Amino acid sequence: MKKVFWVVIALFCFSTFFIIFPLSSAARPIKVGIIDCYSGPPAVYGKDALNGFKLALKDINKKGVLGKKIEFTTRDTKFKVDIALNMAKELVMRENVDVLVGTINSGAAMAVSSAVAKKEKVPFMVWISKSERITGEKGHRYVFSTGENTAMAGKAGGVALYKKPYIKYWIGGDDYEYGHAIANAAWRNIKKLKPEVKMIGKSWWKPGEPDLIPYISAILSAKPDAVIFCTGGRSMTNILKAVKATGMAEKIPVWIHTATDHAVLKPLGAEAPEGVMGTMDYHFYYPDTAANRAFVKAFEDAYGTPPGFPAFHGYNTANFIAEAFKLAGAVDKEKFIDALEGLWIESPAGQIEMRKCDHQVVYPMYLGVTKMSPKYGFVISSDIETLTGFDVMPTCDEIRKARGK
């Protein structure tokens, strides 16, 4: 009986110890919580980013980071701001994630940034949302962007358009954060470079509007010299289909940021229009470097399709997380942030920097025009012109001014 008594006491003490003192941090993985859209039309972007992230983790976890694996869990935002907020709170409060990642929806990214990341002091890596306000006007210590933003895209668009003989412009786009942000950025830069340009009209529609042909018909009737479309994930396919169906690009020059994204163009097939100007920060066929070829091959071997820009962002996000924790020397959120500021990593497009002053990654931008490729059998970007990241980034002084500092 004495023996049984002492065994019971030992078991009680053992279990009590692990209630009071959980498993050591050495055994705990680095936890990443991903909130993004995995249902409906925008899912093509969310899944592509996730696949790029997983591809990078496959290599990262072979050696581990600080003796740990990086693990992740996902939540579907369904492209809704309120759901994104709830999912982010759940991941932080219940799952105790070390880093938040997401999302394609700029409005959701803004909400999570201020109401969760900043409030709870959890680093948030934004990998697809493009509103410049995320790391600009509304930027803070706990939010970072591993994708290009509307300030960069708008400046690239301005450079693409101001040299053209266009004076009268029409802007159309999705009536939400991203649509207005890209419109403002593009117009601001064109006007700065060519003051004589005029805005003769605007059209706004709900994100994901299925029938955009009536809008295009009205724009064609107004006879602008050029059109800027500001569409995001839910509407990009629809606007390109409508441009093709109406022959718009043959009548009026059209510029759309990400119009040259193969993740949209390839599925469209014969419905993808030629002659549309677009800007991108990544193409699987450009730049034609050993690093990019290796990334593309690994991605195709894993998923059976070339990587799009979200996969590029997802891949870089995983590597930024791994390298920052290595540099920090501990799984500590504040040390992680200090390490991430100003960090350089190798990417499929060469070395890239997470700029310290605004937590915005510095990417080059590629200007091109959609054209059918006999090599690939679908429309791609042609006549590509490269603008360096520093050519299209707002200055740190501009960032401080936007934040009222």
C-alpha positions as CSV (number, residue, x, y, z in Angstrom):
1,M,0.0,0.0,0.0
2,K,2.9,2.3,0.8
3,K,4.3,1.7,-2.7
4,V,1.0,2.5,-4.4
5,F,0.6,5.6,-2.2
6,W,4.0,7.0,-3.3
7,V,3.3,6.2,-6.9
8,V,0.1,8.2,-6.7
9,I,1.8,11.1,-5.1
10,A,4.6,11.0,-7.7
11,L,2.0,11.0,-10.6
12,F,0.1,13.9,-8.9
13,C,3.3,16.0,-8.6
14,F,4.3,15.2,-12.1
15,S,1.0,16.2,-13.6
16,T,0.8,19.3,-11.4
17,F,4.2,20.4,-12.5
18,F,3.2,20.4,-16.2
19,I,0.0,22.3,-15.4
20,I,1.9,25.0,-13.6
21,F,5.0,24.8,-15.9
22,P,4.0,23.8,-19.5
23,L,6.3,22.1,-21.8
24,S,9.5,24.1,-22.3
25,S,9.6,26.6,-25.1
26,A,12.3,24.5,-26.7
27,A,9.7,21.9,-27.6
28,R,7.1,24.4,-28.8
29,P,7.1,25.2,-32.5
30,I,7.1,28.7,-33.9
31,K,3.4,29.3,-34.7
32,V,2.1,31.3,-37.6
33,G,-1.6,32.1,-38.1
34,I,-2.7,32.7,-41.6
35,I,-6.0,34.6,-42.3
36,D,-6.9,34.8,-46.0
37,C,-9.7,34.1,-48.5
38,Y,-9.9,30.4,-49.5
39,S,-13.4,30.4,-51.0
40,G,-14.9,32.2,-54.0
41,P,-13.0,34.0,-56.9
42,P,-10.2,35.5,-54.6
43,A,-9.2,32.0,-53.4
44,V,-6.9,31.7,-56.4
45,Y,-4.7,34.3,-54.8
46,G,-5.0,33.1,-51.3
47,K,-4.1,29.5,-52.2
48,D,-1.2,30.6,-54.4
49,A,0.3,32.6,-51.6
50,L,-0.2,29.6,-49.2
51,N,1.5,27.3,-51.6
52,G,4.5,29.6,-51.9
53,F,4.7,29.8,-48.1
54,K,4.5,26.0,-47.7
55,L,7.2,25.5,-50.4
56,A,9.6,27.7,-48.4
57,L,8.7,26.0,-45.1
58,K,9.6,22.6,-46.6
59,D,13.2,23.7,-46.9
60,I,13.3,25.9,-43.8
61,N,12.0,23.1,-41.5
62,K,14.7,20.7,-42.7
63,K,17.1,22.5,-40.5
64,G,14.6,24.3,-38.3
65,V,14.9,27.8,-36.8
66,L,16.4,28.0,-33.3
67,G,16.0,24.3,-33.0
68,K,12.2,24.5,-33.8
69,K,9.9,23.9,-36.7
70,I,7.7,26.6,-38.1
71,E,4.0,25.5,-38.1
72,F,1.0,27.3,-39.4
73,T,-2.8,27.2,-39.2
74,T,-5.2,28.8,-41.7
75,R,-8.6,30.6,-41.4
76,D,-10.9,31.5,-44.3
77,T,-12.0,35.2,-44.2
78,K,-14.4,34.7,-47.1
79,F,-13.2,38.1,-48.2
80,K,-15.1,39.8,-45.3
81,V,-13.6,42.3,-42.9
82,D,-15.6,41.1,-39.8
83,I,-14.7,37.5,-40.4
84,A,-11.0,38.4,-40.8
85,L,-11.1,40.3,-37.5
86,N,-12.7,37.4,-35.7
87,M,-10.3,34.8,-37.2
88,A,-7.3,37.0,-36.3
89,K,-8.5,37.4,-32.7
90,E,-9.1,33.7,-32.4
91,L,-5.6,32.9,-33.6
92,V,-4.0,35.4,-31.2
93,M,-6.1,34.7,-28.1
94,R,-6.7,30.9,-28.4
95,E,-3.9,29.6,-30.7
96,N,-1.3,32.0,-29.2
97,V,0.4,32.4,-32.6
98,D,3.8,34.2,-32.8
99,V,3.1,35.9,-36.1
100,L,-0.1,36.7,-38.1
101,V,-0.1,36.5,-41.9
102,G,-2.7,37.6,-44.5
103,T,-4.7,38.8,-46.4
104,I,-5.8,39.6,-49.9
105,N,-8.5,42.1,-48.8
106,S,-7.0,45.5,-48.1
107,G,-9.9,46.5,-45.8
108,A,-9.4,43.4,-43.8
109,A,-5.7,44.0,-43.6
110,M,-6.3,47.5,-42.3
111,A,-8.8,46.3,-39.7
112,V,-6.6,43.4,-38.4
113,S,-3.5,45.7,-38.4
114,S,-5.1,48.3,-36.1
115,A,-7.6,46.2,-34.0
116,V,-5.5,43.1,-33.5
117,A,-1.8,43.4,-34.4
118,K,-1.3,46.9,-32.9
119,K,-3.6,46.4,-29.9
120,E,-2.3,42.9,-29.0
121,K,1.3,43.7,-30.0
122,V,1.5,40.8,-32.4
123,P,3.5,41.1,-35.7
124,F,1.3,41.0,-38.8
125,M,2.8,40.2,-42.2
126,V,0.6,41.4,-45.0
127,W,1.4,39.5,-48.1
128,I,-1.2,40.4,-50.8
129,S,-3.2,43.4,-49.8
130,K,-1.9,46.5,-51.7
131,S,-3.2,49.6,-50.0
132,E,-0.3,52.0,-49.4
133,R,-2.1,53.1,-46.2
134,I,-1.2,49.7,-44.5
135,T,2.5,50.6,-44.2
136,G,2.1,54.3,-45.0
137,E,-0.4,56.6,-43.2
138,K,-1.7,53.8,-40.9
139,G,1.6,52.0,-40.5
140,H,3.0,51.1,-37.0
141,R,5.5,48.9,-35.3
142,Y,3.5,45.7,-35.6
143,V,2.6,45.6,-39.3
144,F,4.8,44.7,-42.2
145,S,4.2,44.2,-45.9
146,T,5.9,41.5,-48.0
147,G,4.0,42.5,-51.2
148,E,4.1,45.7,-53.3
149,N,1.6,48.4,-52.5
150,T,-0.5,51.0,-54.4
151,A,2.1,53.7,-53.9
152,M,4.7,51.6,-55.8
153,A,2.1,50.4,-58.4
154,G,0.8,53.9,-58.9
155,K,4.2,55.3,-59.4
156,A,5.0,52.6,-61.9
157,G,1.7,53.3,-63.7
158,G,2.5,57.0,-63.7
159,V,5.8,56.3,-65.3
160,A,4.2,54.0,-67.9
161,L,1.5,56.5,-68.9
162,Y,2.9,60.0,-68.6
163,K,5.2,59.5,-71.6
164,K,2.2,58.6,-73.7
165,P,0.2,61.3,-75.6
166,Y,-2.9,60.8,-73.4
167,I,-4.6,63.8,-71.9
168,K,-8.2,62.8,-71.1
169,Y,-8.5,59.9,-68.6
170,W,-11.3,57.8,-67.2
171,I,-10.9,55.8,-64.0
172,G,-13.0,52.8,-63.1
173,G,-12.7,50.2,-60.3
174,D,-13.8,48.3,-57.2
175,D,-15.5,50.5,-54.7
176,Y,-13.5,49.5,-51.7
177,E,-10.1,50.3,-50.0
178,Y,-7.8,48.8,-52.7
179,G,-9.7,50.2,-55.7
180,H,-9.6,53.8,-54.4
181,A,-6.0,53.5,-53.2
182,I,-4.7,52.4,-56.6
183,A,-6.8,55.0,-58.3
184,N,-5.5,57.8,-56.1
185,A,-1.9,56.6,-56.4
186,A,-1.9,56.2,-60.2
187,W,-3.6,59.6,-60.7
188,R,-1.4,61.4,-58.2
189,N,1.7,60.2,-60.0
190,I,0.4,60.9,-63.6
191,K,-0.7,64.4,-62.6
192,K,2.7,65.1,-61.0
193,L,4.6,63.9,-64.0
194,K,2.2,65.5,-66.6
195,P,0.2,68.4,-65.0
196,E,-1.9,69.0,-68.2
197,V,-3.8,65.6,-67.9
198,K,-7.6,65.8,-67.1
199,M,-10.0,63.4,-65.4
200,I,-13.2,63.3,-67.4
201,G,-15.0,60.7,-65.4
202,K,-15.1,57.8,-62.9
203,S,-17.0,54.6,-62.5
204,W,-17.2,52.5,-59.3
205,W,-18.8,49.1,-58.9
206,K,-19.1,46.6,-56.0
207,P,-16.1,44.2,-55.7
208,G,-16.9,41.1,-57.8
209,E,-19.5,42.8,-60.0
210,P,-20.2,40.0,-62.6
211,D,-21.3,42.2,-65.5
212,L,-18.9,45.1,-66.3
213,I,-19.8,45.5,-69.9
214,P,-22.4,48.3,-69.2
215,Y,-19.6,50.3,-67.5
216,I,-17.3,49.8,-70.4
217,S,-19.9,50.8,-72.9
218,A,-20.4,54.1,-71.0
219,I,-16.7,54.7,-70.9
220,L,-16.3,54.1,-74.6
221,S,-19.1,56.6,-75.3
222,A,-17.2,59.2,-73.3
223,K,-14.2,58.8,-75.6
224,P,-11.3,59.2,-73.1
225,D,-7.7,59.0,-74.4
226,A,-6.9,56.3,-71.9
227,V,-8.5,54.3,-69.1
228,I,-7.2,53.2,-65.7
229,F,-9.0,50.2,-64.2
230,C,-8.5,49.7,-60.4
231,T,-9.7,46.1,-59.8
232,G,-8.7,43.6,-57.2
233,G,-8.9,39.9,-56.8
234,R,-12.7,39.6,-57.0
235,S,-13.0,41.7,-60.2
236,M,-9.8,41.2,-62.2
237,T,-11.1,38.2,-64.1
238,N,-14.4,40.0,-64.8
239,I,-12.8,43.2,-66.1
240,L,-10.4,41.4,-68.4
241,K,-13.2,39.3,-69.8
242,A,-15.2,42.5,-70.4
243,V,-12.3,44.2,-72.1
244,K,-11.9,41.3,-74.4
245,A,-15.6,41.0,-75.2
246,T,-15.9,44.6,-76.1
247,G,-12.6,44.9,-77.9
248,M,-11.9,47.9,-75.6
249,A,-8.1,47.6,-75.7
250,E,-8.2,47.9,-79.5
251,K,-10.1,51.2,-79.2
252,I,-8.7,52.9,-76.1
253,P,-5.4,52.2,-74.2
254,V,-6.0,50.4,-70.9
255,W,-3.8,50.2,-67.8
256,I,-4.5,47.8,-64.9
257,H,-2.1,46.9,-62.2
258,T,-1.6,43.1,-62.1
259,A,-3.3,42.8,-65.5
260,T,-0.2,40.8,-66.6
261,D,-0.6,38.3,-63.7
262,H,-0.5,34.8,-65.3
263,A,-2.7,33.4,-62.4
264,V,-5.5,35.4,-64.0
265,L,-4.5,35.3,-67.7
266,K,-3.8,31.5,-68.0
267,P,-7.3,30.4,-66.8
268,L,-8.9,32.9,-69.0
269,G,-7.4,31.3,-72.1
270,A,-9.0,32.8,-75.2
271,E,-11.0,35.2,-73.1
272,A,-7.8,37.0,-72.0
273,P,-7.3,40.3,-73.9
274,E,-4.1,41.4,-75.7
275,G,-2.8,44.9,-75.7
276,V,-3.6,45.8,-72.0
277,M,-0.8,47.6,-70.1
278,G,0.0,46.1,-66.7
279,T,2.5,46.3,-63.9
280,M,3.7,43.4,-61.7
281,D,6.4,42.7,-59.1
282,Y,6.9,39.1,-60.3
283,H,6.6,36.9,-63.3
284,F,7.5,33.2,-63.4
285,Y,9.3,33.8,-66.7
286,Y,11.0,37.1,-65.7
287,P,13.6,37.8,-64.5
288,D,15.3,34.8,-66.3
289,T,17.8,34.1,-63.5
290,A,19.0,30.8,-62.0
291,A,17.3,31.6,-58.7
292,N,13.9,32.3,-60.3
293,R,14.2,29.2,-62.6
294,A,14.9,27.0,-59.5
295,F,11.9,28.5,-57.6
296,V,9.6,28.0,-60.6
297,K,10.8,24.4,-61.1
298,A,10.3,23.5,-57.4
299,F,6.8,25.1,-57.4
300,E,5.7,23.4,-60.5
301,D,7.0,20.0,-59.2
302,A,5.0,20.5,-56.0
303,Y,1.8,22.0,-57.4
304,G,1.8,21.4,-61.1
305,T,1.5,25.0,-62.1
306,P,3.9,28.0,-62.3
307,P,3.9,30.4,-59.3
308,G,2.0,33.7,-59.4
309,F,2.9,36.9,-57.6
310,P,1.1,35.7,-54.4
311,A,3.3,32.6,-54.3
312,F,6.3,34.8,-54.7
313,H,5.1,36.9,-51.7
314,G,4.2,33.8,-49.7
315,Y,7.7,32.3,-50.3
316,N,9.4,35.5,-49.3
317,T,7.2,35.9,-46.2
318,A,8.2,32.5,-44.9
319,N,11.9,33.3,-45.4
320,F,11.6,36.7,-43.8
321,I,10.0,35.1,-40.8
322,A,12.7,32.4,-40.5
323,E,15.6,34.8,-41.0
324,A,14.2,37.3,-38.5
325,F,13.7,34.7,-35.8
326,K,17.3,33.5,-36.4
327,L,18.6,37.0,-36.1
328,A,16.5,37.7,-33.0
329,G,17.9,34.6,-31.3
330,A,14.7,33.8,-29.5
331,V,10.9,33.4,-30.1
332,D,10.2,36.9,-28.8
333,K,7.8,39.2,-30.7
334,E,9.6,42.4,-29.9
335,K,13.0,41.0,-30.8
336,F,11.5,39.5,-34.0
337,I,10.3,43.0,-35.0
338,D,13.7,44.6,-34.3
339,A,15.4,41.9,-36.4
340,L,12.9,42.2,-39.3
341,E,13.4,46.0,-39.6
342,G,16.0,46.6,-42.3
343,L,16.5,42.8,-43.0
344,W,17.7,41.6,-46.4
345,I,17.0,38.1,-47.7
346,E,17.6,36.3,-50.9
347,S,14.5,35.9,-53.1
348,P,13.8,34.4,-56.6
349,A,14.0,38.0,-57.9
350,G,17.3,38.7,-56.1
351,Q,18.1,40.3,-52.8
352,I,15.2,42.2,-51.2
353,E,15.0,44.5,-48.2
354,M,12.3,45.0,-45.5
355,R,12.7,48.8,-45.2
356,K,13.0,49.9,-41.6
357,C,11.2,53.3,-41.9
358,D,7.9,51.8,-43.0
359,H,8.1,48.0,-42.8
360,Q,7.5,47.8,-46.6
361,V,9.4,45.3,-48.7
362,V,11.4,46.9,-51.6
363,Y,10.6,45.2,-54.9
364,P,11.3,46.1,-58.5
365,M,8.3,46.6,-60.7
366,Y,7.8,45.3,-64.3
367,L,5.8,47.2,-66.9
368,G,4.5,45.2,-69.8
369,V,1.7,44.7,-72.3
370,T,-0.4,41.5,-72.6
371,K,0.3,39.4,-75.6
372,M,-0.3,35.8,-76.6
373,S,2.8,33.6,-76.1
374,P,3.4,30.7,-78.6
375,K,5.9,29.3,-76.0
376,Y,3.4,29.1,-73.2
377,G,0.1,28.9,-75.1
378,F,-1.5,31.7,-73.1
379,V,-1.3,35.5,-72.8
380,I,1.7,36.8,-70.9
381,S,3.5,40.2,-70.4
382,S,5.6,41.4,-73.3
383,D,8.0,44.3,-73.9
384,I,8.9,44.3,-70.2
385,E,10.5,47.4,-68.7
386,T,12.1,47.1,-65.2
387,L,11.8,49.8,-62.6
388,T,13.9,49.3,-59.5
389,G,12.2,49.2,-56.1
390,F,13.9,52.4,-55.0
391,D,12.6,54.1,-58.2
392,V,9.0,53.4,-57.3
393,M,9.0,53.6,-53.5
394,P,7.8,56.7,-51.6
395,T,10.6,58.2,-49.6
396,C,10.9,57.7,-45.8
397,D,10.3,61.5,-45.4
398,E,7.0,61.1,-47.3
399,I,6.1,58.2,-45.0
400,R,6.8,60.2,-41.9
401,K,4.8,63.1,-43.3
402,A,1.8,60.8,-44.1
403,R,2.0,59.6,-40.5
404,G,2.0,63.1,-39.2
405,K,5.6,62.9,-37.8
